[in-house]
Amino acid sequence: MSVLVVGISHKSAPVSLLERVALDGDGVHKLIDDVAACEHVTEATVISTCNRLEIYADVDRFHGSVEEVSRLLVERAGEATEAMIPHLYVHYDDGAVSHLFQVVAGLDSMALGEGQILGQTRDALSAGQEIGTVGPALNVLFQQALRVGKRARAETDIDRAAPSLVSAALDRSHTAVGDLTGKRALVLGAGAMAGLATATLSRRGAASVTVANRTAGNAARLADEYGARSALLSDVADELARADVVVSCTGSTGTIVTAAMVAAATADGRELAIIDLALPHDVEPETGALPGVTLINLAELADELRDSEAGREVEAVRGIVTQEVAAFLTARRQASVTPTVVALRSMATSVVDAEMDRLAGRLPDLDPATRAEVLHTVRRVADKLLHEPTVRVRQLANESGAVSYAAALAELFALDPEAVDAVTRPEGLT
């Protein structure tokens, strides 16, 4: 069996599409049930957040399962398949493990390093356990992922990376518009990064902060938290005319701020600093060439972040994730050959016992001491014959193709598939 991930997130889809696939608690449970009911799925759960929906499933084949699981997301979006599929991403087997560990460590979050994803991943595990759709495979994977997330935050300051990014961007805006005290700020978006930007602008003394978002309710919630004003993205052209500093992080896949909008907003000759923290970008690159406009984007900030303390923390977390993925895959490959090794040794024990029974029938007068010595000798011969194959198959488990080595061993010794399966079958199941 192998783990499959089919998902959609702020990195692959616009906010409008993410909103259409957003689920409440009952919706998450319903989706998990639907995934578990798919023909090729044996275990399932779902990670659901405001900017990501990911299905995790243990499957017995790739092609049939990815089609079934993808169809469930397409149906929830209410989109035509050809329109939805480009926004989905798929990870399988080793890639699925790596992706989950990166997600839980905060490397895949809109606000880099945010800790909320730990609780959301724990909720996904709990939901699957409660419904009964999480079994040995996903339980081991998610438990280890949670340990990776905790280790990343215990050994590094990854949670400071996103605030450092926002602070670095605002520091660079100082050249264009001077000190933020008394300035008018506009934040586009209402997600985690927008929240950081709003908090930082307020803390640095901005005279006013306006939060503009596609959904009025989300804009109002963030604005109310920091005593800011809310607006709609549809009014962005008018809001630009009232701003000195703009921070854009909407998570949209299309351009939000055009060069034409900015040109009209700065026609009076004033200075304007625009910080584009979105990926892909929210602001047309040509905007930076306009008179009086300073455009700061992620590409420039990434270089600065890489050389900063926060950047070093990000690299440290990447190193932790790489180590943990390698360790997990090694343990999983070794575990995959254990049933075959156990079944092989069980078969050898049965052969020895059968031959000793046969010997007892032919030599009924054999004294106990001699019988014990013969049994000891035969067992030593069997152990020595099996030692090298079983040691080698465990060593080869660390290399690609380990499952094939185990299968070859089972084939060569004509092991009963039921005997191999019984080694890993959960207690109480037949």
N, C-alpha and C positions, 0 to 999 in steps of 0.2 A: 504494500500500500504506500501511497505518496501523498504529500500535502499539496493542495491547490489553493491559490489565492486569486480571486477575481475581485477587482475593486475600482473605485472611482474616487478622486480626491481633488483638492484645490490645485494640484499640479497637472491634472489631466482634463479638467472640465470647468466651465464657467460657473459662477455662483448660481445663476438661474437654473442650471441643470442640477447642481447639488441640492438646491432647495426642493426640487421635484422628487428626489429620491430620499429625502430626509425622513426618518422614522421615529415614532415615539416608542415607548416600552413595549406596547402590544404589537406594534409593527415589527419590531426586532424579533420578538418571539415567533411571529407568524412567518417571517422570512427564514428563520432558522429551521422551523418545521418543514417549510417548502423545500429547502435545500436538502435536508435529511431524507426527504421522500424521493429524491432523484435516484435513478436506477443505479448509478455507479458510485454513489456516495455512502460511506459507512459512518462518518462522524462529521459534525458541522457546528459552527458558531459564527457570530458576526460582530465586528467592531464597527460601532456607529457613533460618529461625532458630528459636529456642525460642519466640518469640512472634509469628511471622509466616510465612505461606506465600503467595508471590505468583508467579503465572505471567505471564511477559511473552512476547507473541507478535506477530509481524508478520503481519497478516491482509489478505485482499483484500475482505472484507465484514464488517460489524459483527454483524448479527443471527445469522447462521449460526454464526459463530465463537464468540460469547459463550455461546451455548447449549451448544456442544460442550465448550468449556473448562470452563465451570461444572459440567457433568455429571461431569467427571473429579475435581473436588474433592469433589463430593457422594458419589461412589462411594468415595473414600478415607476419608471420615468415617463411612461406614456409617449415614448418616442418611437419612430420607425427604427428598425434594427440598424439600417445602414447609417442613420444619423447618430445613434447612440454608441455603436461599437468603437469608433475612433477615440472615444473618451474613456474607454475601459482599459485597464492594464491587467496582465496575467503573470503570475509567478508560480513556478512549479518545482516541487521537490527541494533541492538545495537552495534554489533561488527564493522559494517561499520562506525558508528558515531565515535567510539573510534579510529579507524584506521585513519580516516581523520584528527581528531584533533591532533593526534600524528605526522602525516606527516607535517601539517602546523606549528606545534610548533618546528619542526626541530629535533625531537627525532628519526625519521626514516631515516634521511639523511646520506649519506656516510661521509660527514663532519658534525659532530654533531652540531646542532644548527644553521646551515647556513641559512641566511635570504632570499636567492634567491627563495626558495620554496613558500614564501608568494606571490610574484609577479606571479609565475607560477600557483598558485591556483586561483589567481584573474583572470588570463588569461583564465583558464578553465571555470570559471563562466561566463565571458564575451562572450566566444565563444558559449556556450550553449544558452545564452540569445539572441545573435545575430542571431543564426540559428532558435531560437524558440523552442528548445528542453528542456530548463530548465523551470520548472513550480514552483508552490508553495513549493513542498517538497524539491527539490534540492536547490532552492533559499534560503530558510530558513537555510538549513544545511550548505551551503557554506558561507553564510553571517556570521553565528555564528562561523564557523571554522576560518575565517579571523580575527574575533574579538579575538578568542583564541590565534592565532598566534601573534597578536599585543600585547596582554596582556602578553604573555610569555616573549617577548623581552623587554617590558616596565618595568616589575617587577623583571626581573632577568638579569644576564649577560650570558645567554645560548650561545650567539654567540662567547663567549671566550672559550667554552669547547674544540672544536676541536684544535685550536691553542695550548691550554694548554696540550692536549694529545701529540701533536707532540713535543712540547718543553720538556715535561717530558721524552719522549723517547730519545731525543738527549742528555739530561742531563745524562741519565743512560749510554749512549754509551761512555761518557767521561772516565769512568773507563777503558774501553778497548783500546780506541785509543787516549785518551787525548783530548786537545783542538781542535776544528774543524778548526781553522785557518790554512790554508795551506793544508788541507786534500782534497782528491778527493772523491766526493759523487756520488752515483748512485740512481736515483729515478725510480721505476718501476710503471708505471701507468700514466694517464694524467687527472684524474678527480679532484674533489674539494680537496680531501685529499692530492693528489699528488701535487697540486698547493700550498697548505699550507706548505708541506714539502720542496718544492723547494724554496719558499720564505724564510723560516726559515733558511735553509742551507746557502743561499746566504747572508742573513743578519748576520749570525754568522761567516762569513769569510771563507767559504770553497773555496779552490783554484779553483776548477772546479766542476760543477754539470752537470751530464748527465741524460737526461730524456728519458727513453726507454718505448715504448708503442707498442701495436699490430698494431695500425694504425699510419703510418708515419706522416700524416697531423696533428693529435692531439698532437703527441709528439713534432713536430716542433713548433706548436702554443704556447704550454706551455714553451718550451725551449727559444723561441724568447722573450717572455715576461720578462724573468729574465736573459737574456744573457747567457743561458746555451747551451749545445750541445744536439742534439737529436739522438736517435738510435731506432732500432727495438727490440722487445722482443725476436725475434728469435736469436739475437746476445748476449743474456744475459750472456752466458758462457764466452765470450771474455770480456764483460764489467766488470764482476765480478773480473777478474784478474787485472783490473786497478783501483779498488775502495778500499777506506779505510772504508767507511760507506755506507750501502745500506738501503734504505727505500722502502719497497714494499707495495703497496696499489692498486692492479690492479682491484679488484672486480671480479676476475675470480673464478670459482668453482673448478678449478683444481690446482695442485701444479705448480708453476712457477720456483722456485729455489729448486733444489735437493741437497742432501748431497754430491752426487758425483761431481756436478758442483763446489760446494764450496771447496771440498777437493782438486780438481785440481787447483782452483784459489789461494789457500793458501799453495800450496806445497812448496813454498820458505820459509815458516815459519813466514810470516808476520801476524800481527793482523788484524782482520776484525770484524766490528760490523754490525749486520744485525737487522733491525727493521721491524717486520712484523705487519703492521696495517690493514691487510685484514681480512675479515670474510666471508667465511671460510679462513683459513690461506693460504698464498702464498708460504710459505717456509716449507720444510720438517722439522718436529720437531727434527729429528736425527741430523740435522745440528748443533744444539747447543752443541753437545757432541764432536765436532771436535776440535783438538788442535788449540789454538789461535783465536777461533771463539766465539763471544758473540752474542747470539740470544735473542732479546727482543720481546715478543709478546703481544697481546692485553690482554691476561689473567693476566699477571703481571701488565700491565699498568692500567687495570681496577681497581685493588685494590688500586693503588696509586691515581688514579683519584677520586675514591669514597671518599677518605679522604681529598681531596684537596678542595680549594674554588670552582674550576670548577665543581667538583663532586657534591658539595652542590647545585650549580645552576641547574644542571641536575635534581636532586631530587626535587628541588623547582618547576621546569617546569612539572615534572611528577605529582606533587601534584595539580598544576593548571589544567592540563588536566583532572585528575580524577574528580575534582570539576565540571569542565565545562561539562564533559560528563554526570555526574549525574544530573546536573541542566537541561541540554538539554532534556534528556530522561524523566525527571519528567514533564517538560512543554509539551513535545510531548504527553505523555500519558494522561495528563489532557485535552489537546486540542482534543484528540481523542474521548472523551466522550461528549464534548460540543455540537456537532450536535444532539446527542441523547437527551440530557437534554433540548435543545432549542425546539426540535420537540415535546417532551413530554409536555412542558409548552404550546406550541402552540396548541396541541390537547386539553388540559384542557381548554384553553381560548375558543376554538371552541365549546366545550361541554357546557360551561357556557352560551355562547351567544345563542346557539340553545335552551337551556332550558328557557332562559329569553324570547326569541321570542315565545316559546310555551305558557309560562305563560301569555304573553301579549295577545295572541289569546283567551285564556280561561277567562282572567279577563281584558277585554278591558277598564273597567272603573277604573282600579287601578290608584290612584293618583301618580304623579311624585315622591313625597317625599318617599312614601312607596316603589315604584318600585326601587328607588335608594338604599334604605336600604336593600331590598331583594338582589339586585345585589351585594352590598358590602358584605353581609353575605355569599352568595354563593361563591364569589371569595375567601373570607378568608378560607372557608372550603376546596376549591380546593388547595389553596396554602399550607395549613397545611398538607393535605394528601400527597402532592408532596415534601414537604420540606425534610423530612428524606431520602427518596430514592435518591433525587438529591444530597444532601450533602454527603451521603455515597458513591455514585458512584464516586464522585470527590475525596474523600479520598482514595478509593480503586484504583484510577488511579495511585497512587504512588507505587502500588504493582504489582507483575507479574500477568498476567491474566486480566489486566484492560479492554482490548478490549472485553473479554468474558463477563464481567460485563455489559458493555454498550450494547452488543448484547442481553444479557438476559433481560435487561430493555426494550429494543425495542420489544422483543418477548412477554414479559408479558403484555405490554400495547398495543400490536398489532399496533405499529407505522408503518406508510407508509414508506418503504425504500426511495421512491422518496423525501419525506418530509425531511428525515434525510440527504440525499445527497445534497439537495438544500441549506443547511446551509453552506456547504464548497465549493459549486460550484463557480468557478471564475466568476466575473461579466461579463455579455455578452455572457456566454456559456449556452446552453440549452440542 
